[in-house]
Amino acid sequence: MAFPIQRLRRLRQQDSFRRMVRETVLSPADFIYPLFVVEGQGRREEIGSMPGQFRLSVDLLVKEAAEVKALGIPAIILFGIPAKKDDRGSSGYDPNGIVQRAIKAVKDQVPGLAVITDVCIDEYTDHGHCGIVKDGKILNDETLECLRTMARTHAEAGADMVAPSDMMDGRVAAIRAELDQAGFPELPIMAYAAKFSSCFYAPFRDAAYSSPQFGDRQSYQMDPANGREALREIDSDVEEGADIVMVKPAMPYLDIIAQARARTLLPIAAYQVSGEYSMIKAAGRAGWLDETRAMMESLLSIRRAGADLILTYFAKDAVRQLH
Ligand code: PBG
């Protein structure tokens, strides 16, 4: 009797077979490219802890956005770095704020590229927290007011989708109500639903100068130990009207992505965050692993786990590999 009967290697013998039985493929349409926008003109500052990523002034952001569109990537997500920060993050919901101006410029000059905005006050608060702080405590419901206004000003500037990342309770419902009242009932919300309190955001906070000046974010972002609670977060954002739910970070939370996939019929996004990007970059630069292969394998694993969309600083590099 032939042994073994099952020879899984049969279908691995040639490239045609491997292509025929490949279960997961990446496409340019899977990606959302994050961009940081700063005040000024002609500014292009490389972010020290994120090699290959830049803080761009609006004029250069538009050029970058055009390049992203030309690669076939359907969307960018914008993060603003304002000139002035205060305790309420008011530059974040100024109709003439940095992100609001950036949205207008990109929508004017790069038609057909979707502009998503991050809705959260941490980049705009002098204390670096994602909520209004009083006596060392985060005020949930007061923060919702800021988020509503921020989302509305983004919509008024022409944003195609808003993405609340603050983790306050009730923000999706609050933003949905605000958008509906303001005449944007068809503007979708991508909720950072299961956002963990993660050390992998460190390079982003360096990029956006948004590290908390006291304490940490454990009173609003999730405990990395909790999987069931992540599903409750997802359920509540779905009930409140989210159109897409996000898991963040991605690679250390592939189990959460897979469980979310089994639980909801909504599209799922995963954010391969700054620290995930920088780790691969650093190891690649040191010659410890092949950066391109590590990039593609990490992205494939996120898709395979069940994410439909991936927010990643690798978006442009990955798409170049697909061509
Ligand atoms: C909050 C926000 C953060 C990131 C996306 N939105 C920072 C944080 O929560 O500290 C992190 C993204 C990354 O690390 O790439 N506005």
Residues whose N, C-alpha, C, O or C-beta is under 5 A from the ligand:
A	BS01	PBG	C120 D122 S165 F200 Y201 F204 V273 S274 G275
